[in-house]
Amino acid sequence: MERRNSTILGIDLGGTKILSAVIDQEGRIIARDHSVTPAQLGPEAVIGAVIESVHSCLDQISLPVESLEAIGVGAPGPSNPETGILFTSPNLPGWLNVPIRDIIRDAFKIDTFLINDANAAAVGEHMYGAGKGTNHFIYVTVSTGIGGGVIIDGRLLTGAIGTAGELGHMVIDHNGPPCHCGNRGCWETLASGTALARFARERIRDGSRTSLLDHAAGNIQEITAKTVQEAAAAGDNLAKELIEQTGYFLGVGLTNLVNIFNPEVIAIGGGVALIGDMLFAPAFDVVKTRAFRSSCEAVRFVPAALGRNSGVIGSAAHALRKIRDTSSFSCK
Ligand SMILES: [Zn+2]
């Protein structure tokens, strides 16, 4: 079968923004569109905005839609990649069992594939970023929540109905803080940016001595992970302690990943990862002292390489991989 020089379109549908990008088969972005998600207006309006974003992306390089080899949609919530249905989304109100893959496919008459956004980023990093060339790779993003994806034997771990890889919901403390998923003590209730800010607010309410409020214009509700990072950089002891605690919990989760999956590389991205050494030194200490020695010696921790584009590149990469999978058949 003759192979064209592929152009694939990736869509990174988020709760606040829609990113569309045309990429080539080397993962390079040829055109990119960024727009706001009208999340509050419901599924129809959001899908309309996605379609508009795709058109504006293609218009930038005057590429006719028929030239695309495939479209990949990364969506923020549990979905079944086989049926193309997004079950629900914590970031998109009103979405329930939406057949988003088929809607997009019917709009453009191009093969379309659906993937969870965090899994998309994992595929993107695996094909074109920090995990390139590895067979056993894990991507972890630490931001408001914790997400990621697991690549085993070169393939994304999807599970029975496509919802595998919810790394942020592994239980770290069975009596821990309640999680929006209904469980308690999930990794993201202890080691995400939201958790860091929540712990800071709790400690201020308990009367701890800290300059944290000065970094948030005196308003406790304004405290974010970034506020804690700034206060720590300015020498605030409570802020330093809280980042160390977040690093500790980060390390406990990473230890589980090392022991369960024996990965070659774990790439860590997301806004909270930008805190750097102050967070990672305690995290890696935990991994070093608690993980199986042999598995620990086999893994490398690296920063994610694709930044904010990991989702959109990954959605396209996922579509490319799917097309290649199904087009590799030969009667020769
Ligand atoms: Zn949870």
Residues whose N, C-alpha, C, O or C-beta is under 5 A from the ligand:
A	BS01	ZN	G168 H169 C179 C181 N183 C186
